[in-house]
Amino acid sequence: MFKPDGDPVIYTTMMDIYRGDHYNEFVIDWTGKTEGQMVVQVEGDLLRRSRDYMGPGAHDSVIQMLDADTMVTSTTYDGVTFREEIRLISQDTYTLRQTFGTKADGSFALAGQYLEFRLP
């Protein structure tokens, strides 16, 4: 991850993802630089999050499917708009995520690239 006011940072985060109480609901527990639990629900072209990774604020992301393996989300909170591309690779064994954030004035806020893989 890279922010304009610092050096690149490498994080390792462990996530457990499981089904929630409703058919369109998932729960994500994570530990790493931060830790917490987030409930996400998919409703049409919206991804509703009970919170974000850095704070308690709930927000929605607009989802766009580019192809069968690639999803793009757009989210705005705390004055920053995030565009995130999520690509499933090798029969969903790996996920490549790329995030780019811009402030309301168009200036750079954050860039991140993440490799996620399933643990047995």
C-alpha positions in Angstrom: 0.0 0.0 0.0 1.3 3.5 -0.8 0.1 6.9 0.6 1.6 10.2 -0.6 2.9 11.1 2.9 4.9 7.9 3.5 6.9 5.0 2.2 5.2 1.9 0.8 3.8 -0.5 3.4 3.4 -4.2 3.3 0.6 -5.7 5.5 -0.4 -9.3 6.2 -4.0 -9.8 7.2 -5.7 -13.0 8.0 -9.4 -13.2 7.1 -12.2 -15.7 7.9 -15.2 -15.4 5.6 -18.4 -17.2 6.2 -22.1 -17.1 5.4 -24.3 -14.8 7.6 -27.9 -15.3 8.7 -29.4 -14.3 5.3 -28.8 -15.8 1.8 -27.1 -12.6 0.5 -25.0 -12.0 3.7 -21.4 -12.8 4.5 -19.3 -12.1 7.6 -15.7 -11.2 7.5 -13.5 -11.5 10.6 -9.9 -10.2 10.2 -6.7 -9.6 12.1 -3.6 -7.7 11.0 -2.8 -4.0 11.1 -6.4 -3.6 12.3 -8.9 -6.2 13.4 -12.6 -6.5 13.5 -15.7 -7.9 12.0 -17.7 -6.7 9.0 -21.0 -7.9 7.7 -21.5 -7.5 4.0 -24.7 -7.9 2.0 -25.1 -7.9 -1.8 -28.3 -6.2 -3.0 -28.4 -5.9 -6.8 -25.5 -3.7 -7.8 -24.8 -2.6 -4.2 -22.4 -4.1 -1.7 -23.5 -2.9 1.8 -20.8 -3.0 4.4 -21.5 -2.7 8.2 -18.1 -0.9 8.6 -14.8 -0.4 6.8 -11.4 -1.8 7.7 -10.1 1.4 9.3 -13.2 2.5 11.2 -16.8 1.9 12.3 -18.5 3.8 9.4 -21.0 1.8 7.4 -21.1 2.5 3.7 -22.2 1.1 0.3 -20.2 0.3 -2.8 -21.5 0.2 -6.3 -20.6 -3.1 -8.0 -19.8 -3.5 -11.7 -19.0 -6.9 -13.2 -16.4 -6.6 -16.0 -16.4 -10.3 -16.8 -17.0 -13.6 -15.0 -13.8 -13.2 -12.9 -13.5 -9.4 -12.4 -15.6 -7.1 -10.3 -15.1 -3.3 -9.8 -16.4 -1.4 -6.8 -16.7 2.3 -6.3 -17.0 3.6 -2.7 -16.8 7.1 -1.2 -16.3 7.9 2.5 -14.3 10.3 4.6 -13.9 12.6 1.5 -12.1 9.9 -0.5 -13.5 7.9 -3.5 -12.0 4.4 -3.9 -12.1 2.4 -7.1 -11.2 -1.2 -6.4 -10.8 -4.0 -9.0 -11.1 -7.6 -7.7 -10.0 -10.4 -10.1 -10.3 -14.1 -9.3 -7.5 -16.2 -10.6 -6.8 -19.9 -11.0 -10.3 -21.2 -10.3 -10.7 -18.8 -7.4 -7.6 -19.9 -5.6 -6.1 -16.4 -5.7 -7.6 -12.9 -5.7 -5.8 -9.9 -7.0 -7.1 -6.6 -5.7 -6.1 -3.2 -6.7 -7.3 -0.1 -5.0 -6.9 3.6 -6.0 -8.3 6.4 -3.9 -8.7 10.1 -4.8 -9.7 13.1 -2.7 -12.7 15.3 -3.7 -10.3 17.7 -5.4 -8.9 14.9 -7.6 -5.6 14.6 -5.7 -4.1 11.2 -4.9 -5.0 9.6 -1.6 -4.0 5.9 -1.6 -2.9 3.1 -3.9 -2.8 -0.5 -3.0 -2.3 -3.9 -4.6 -3.1 -7.0 -2.7 -2.6 -10.7 -3.4 -5.0 -12.9 -1.5 -4.9 -16.7 -1.3 -7.0 -19.4 0.3 -5.5 -21.4 3.2 -6.5 -25.0 3.5 
